[in-house]
Amino acid sequence: MPQRELSEAECLTRELIHRFYMGDGAWLHNRFAADFAGIGAQPEQYRICVEDIIINAAAVPDLVFINEVYEQIAQTDEMVIVMGQYEAYIAPGQEMVFADMQRFTVVWRKPTPDKQPTPAHDSRDHAPICGDGWRLIHWHLSNPLRASAPGERFPNQMAGDTSRTMSLMAEQKQYRREIQVQDVNSVVRRFLLFDVTYAESDGHNTVIHTADGGSCTVHLGVGAFCERFGLFDSAGFIQVRRGVVVNALYVRAVGEDVRLVDGTMLPVSQRKLSAVRTAFAVARRGDAHVRDSAGVDGCDD
């Protein structure tokens, strides 16, 4: 079924959204009415001005838009109201991964009949600029992009963390060598480094915990296990205290304890706390040489 043609106000609204995420401050500035007042998506953004929007436009990442909806819902001789929503994700190559939906309402003031401007042209394609002479008097974003930290206009931290996690995951996936061990019950177990969440000493043995919630105990000390299977030669395995090695891929937070995504809490050696925090930060940047960069020594039993 063919899509309907956008009205002039809908076309202009689409251009507004795209220009904002392109960071085109000059274009945006020329579209606002002198009496513009807006409402931002964040709780503290009850009333925003043109300068706020220009500043935000310079800070947001480049997005790829999908499932855009623009709907003209009311008009008078002087004004037009357009509402809609869009889904968007981060354009490739920005070391950030993010996708979300946002909704909006805008109010345009149409040029008066006796002040119709001479049609201008876009220098990119020499086509007439849509809605020339129209001015934006109100812009309301109805919901914040999820996972934004206080004061952020875009969830930069979450998006960056997602990107680094995916990079770390991809790096560990490159280590396709299968780990094969015989547990204390003489059962042969097989798994990949990617599947290991953490390993901890149990006397002279090592308990290996995996992402499926399982575990097995082998007749090896933690140090010997790390050395035999090259945990520190692959990305993201960090010793958090004597006898405990954690895969950074499964870490949710690092404080006095390391909290894993499944809720497991692992105490951190106070002596190594600073180095451990640095090591996890380095690992999340995808550095395969975590120990050397962060100053965390080889595994101790």
C-alpha positions in Angstrom: 0.0 0.0 0.0 1.6 3.3 -1.0 2.3 5.9 1.7 0.3 9.1 1.6 2.1 12.3 0.7 3.1 14.4 3.6 1.4 17.8 4.0 3.6 20.9 4.0 3.5 21.1 7.8 4.3 17.4 8.2 7.2 17.7 5.7 8.6 20.6 7.7 8.3 18.8 11.0 10.2 15.8 9.6 12.9 18.2 8.4 13.0 19.8 11.9 13.6 16.4 13.6 16.3 15.4 11.2 18.1 18.7 11.3 18.1 18.6 15.1 19.9 15.3 15.1 22.2 16.5 12.4 23.3 19.3 14.7 22.3 21.9 12.1 22.0 24.9 14.5 21.9 27.5 11.7 18.9 25.9 10.1 17.1 25.4 13.4 17.7 29.0 14.5 16.0 30.4 11.4 12.9 28.3 12.0 12.0 29.5 15.5 9.5 32.2 16.2 10.5 35.1 18.5 7.9 34.0 21.0 8.8 30.3 20.9 8.4 28.3 24.1 9.0 24.5 24.4 8.8 21.6 26.8 11.7 19.1 26.9 11.5 15.4 27.6 13.5 15.6 30.8 11.7 16.3 34.2 13.7 19.6 34.7 12.9 20.8 31.1 9.4 22.3 31.8 10.2 25.4 29.7 13.0 25.5 27.2 14.1 28.3 24.8 15.8 28.3 21.4 19.3 28.4 22.9 18.6 25.2 24.9 17.6 23.4 21.7 20.6 24.7 19.8 23.0 23.5 22.5 21.3 20.1 22.7 21.5 19.7 18.9 25.2 20.1 19.0 25.6 17.3 21.6 23.3 14.6 20.4 24.7 11.7 18.2 23.8 11.1 14.6 20.8 8.8 14.3 19.2 6.6 11.7 15.4 7.0 11.7 12.9 4.2 11.2 9.1 4.0 11.6 8.6 7.8 11.4 5.0 9.0 11.9 3.9 12.6 11.2 0.3 13.5 11.5 -1.3 16.9 11.1 -4.1 17.0 13.6 -5.4 20.6 13.5 -5.1 23.9 11.7 -6.4 27.4 11.6 -5.7 30.2 9.2 -2.6 31.0 11.3 -1.4 27.8 12.9 -0.9 24.1 12.3 -0.4 21.4 14.9 1.6 18.2 14.0 2.1 15.2 16.3 4.0 12.0 15.7 6.7 9.6 16.8 9.9 8.1 15.5 12.2 5.2 16.3 15.9 5.7 15.8 19.2 4.0 16.4 22.8 5.3 16.5 24.4 5.6 13.0 27.4 3.3 12.6 30.9 4.3 13.4 30.2 6.4 16.6 31.4 3.9 19.2 28.0 3.9 20.7 24.9 1.6 20.4 21.4 2.8 21.2 17.8 2.5 19.9 14.6 4.0 21.3 11.3 5.7 20.4 10.3 9.3 21.1 7.0 11.2 20.6 6.4 14.9 20.0 4.0 17.6 19.3 4.9 20.8 17.4 2.9 24.0 16.6 3.8 26.0 13.5 2.8 29.6 12.6 2.0 30.0 9.0 3.2 33.0 7.0 0.4 35.6 6.6 -1.0 36.0 3.0 0.4 39.5 2.6 3.9 38.4 3.7 4.5 35.3 1.6 8.3 35.0 1.2 10.1 34.5 -2.1 10.7 30.7 -2.3 14.2 29.8 -1.0 16.2 26.8 -2.2 18.2 24.2 -0.3 21.9 24.4 -1.5 22.2 20.6 -1.2 19.8 19.8 -4.1 18.5 23.2 -5.4 15.0 22.1 -4.4 12.6 24.6 -2.8 12.8 24.6 1.0 9.7 23.0 2.5 7.6 25.4 4.6 9.7 28.5 3.9 8.4 31.4 6.0 6.8 29.1 8.6 8.0 29.6 12.2 7.9 27.1 15.1 6.2 28.5 18.2 6.0 25.3 20.3 7.8 21.9 20.5 6.9 19.3 23.1 8.8 16.0 23.6 6.4 13.8 25.5 8.8 11.1 26.8 12.5 11.0 27.7 14.9 8.7 25.9 15.2 5.8 28.4 18.1 5.3 30.7 19.2 8.9 30.6 21.2 10.0 33.6 20.2 13.2 35.5 21.2 16.2 33.4 21.7 14.2 30.2 19.7 15.0 27.1 20.7 11.6 25.6 21.6 8.4 27.4 25.3 8.6 26.6 26.6 6.5 29.4 24.1 3.6 28.7 24.7 3.8 25.0 28.5 3.8 25.4 28.4 0.9 27.9 26.3 -1.1 25.5 28.8 -0.4 22.7 31.7 -1.5 24.8 29.9 -4.6 26.1 29.2 -5.6 22.5 32.9 -5.0 21.6 34.0 -7.2 24.5 31.5 -9.9 23.6 32.7 -9.9 20.0 36.4 -10.1 21.1 35.7 -13.0 23.4 33.7 -14.8 20.7 36.9 -14.8 18.7 38.4 -17.3 21.2 36.6 -20.3 19.8 38.9 -22.8 21.4 36.8 -25.1 23.6 37.8 -25.5 27.2 37.6 -29.2 28.2 38.0 -30.1 31.8 37.4 -33.2 33.9 35.6 -32.3 37.1 36.1 -33.9 40.5 33.5 -36.5 39.7 35.5 -37.5 36.6 32.8 -36.0 34.3 34.2 -34.3 31.2 32.8 -30.8 30.8 33.2 -28.5 27.7 32.5 -24.8 27.3 33.9 -21.6 25.8 35.7 -18.8 27.5 32.7 -16.7 26.6 30.5 -18.9 28.8 32.6 -18.4 32.0 31.2 -15.8 34.4 33.7 -16.2 37.1 36.0 -18.8 38.7 36.9 -19.1 42.4 39.2 -21.3 44.5 37.8 -24.0 46.8 40.8 -25.3 48.7 43.1 -26.8 46.1 40.3 -26.9 43.5 38.6 -24.3 41.3 34.9 -23.8 40.9 34.0 -22.6 37.4 30.7 -20.7 37.1 29.0 -20.4 33.7 26.4 -18.1 32.2 23.7 -20.8 32.3 23.8 -20.8 36.1 25.8 -24.0 36.2 29.2 -24.8 37.8 31.8 -27.4 38.0 34.7 -28.1 40.2 38.1 -29.2 38.9 41.3 -30.4 40.4 43.3 -27.3 39.6 44.1 -24.2 41.6 42.8 -20.9 40.2 46.2 -19.8 39.1 46.9 -23.0 37.2 43.4 -22.9 35.7 44.0 -19.3 34.4 47.4 -20.2 33.0 46.3 -23.5 31.3 43.3 -22.0 29.6 44.7 -18.5 28.9 42.0 -16.5 30.7 44.3 -13.4 30.8 45.3 -13.9 27.2 41.7 -13.2 26.2 39.7 -10.1 26.8 38.1 -9.1 30.1 39.1 -11.6 32.8 40.0 -9.7 36.0 41.2 -11.0 39.4 39.1 -9.2 42.0 40.7 -10.8 45.1 43.0 -13.8 45.9 41.5 -16.9 44.3 38.6 -15.1 42.4 38.7 -14.2 38.6 35.7 -12.5 37.0 34.6 -12.1 33.4 34.0 -8.3 32.9 31.3 -9.1 30.3 29.0 -10.2 33.2 29.7 -7.4 35.6 26.9 -4.9 36.3 28.7 -2.7 38.9 32.0 -2.4 40.7 32.2 -0.9 44.2 33.5 -2.6 47.4 31.9 -5.7 45.8 31.6 -6.7 42.2 27.9 -7.2 41.3 27.2 -9.6 38.4 24.2 -9.4 36.1 22.6 -12.4 37.8 22.9 -10.6 41.2 25.9 -12.5 42.5 28.0 -10.3 44.8 31.8 -10.9 45.0 33.9 -9.0 47.5 36.8 -7.0 46.2 40.2 -6.9 47.9 40.6 -3.5 49.4 44.3 -3.5 48.5 43.4 -4.0 44.8 40.2 -1.9 44.7 41.5 1.0 42.7 43.3 -1.4 40.3 40.3 -3.6 39.9 38.0 -0.6 39.0 40.6 0.5 36.5 40.9 -3.0 35.1 37.1 -3.3 34.5 37.0 0.2 32.8 39.9 -0.9 30.5 38.2 -4.2 29.8 34.9 -2.5 28.8 36.9 -0.4 26.3 37.8 -3.7 24.6 41.5 -3.7 25.6 42.8 -7.3 25.4 45.8 -6.5 27.6 43.8 -5.6 30.7 46.4 -6.8 33.3 49.2 -4.7 31.8 47.1 -1.6 31.3 45.5 -1.7 34.8 48.3 -3.0 36.9 46.5 -6.2 38.0 48.9 -9.0 38.5 48.5 -12.6 37.4 46.1 -14.8 39.2 46.9 -15.8 42.8 45.5 -19.1 44.2 
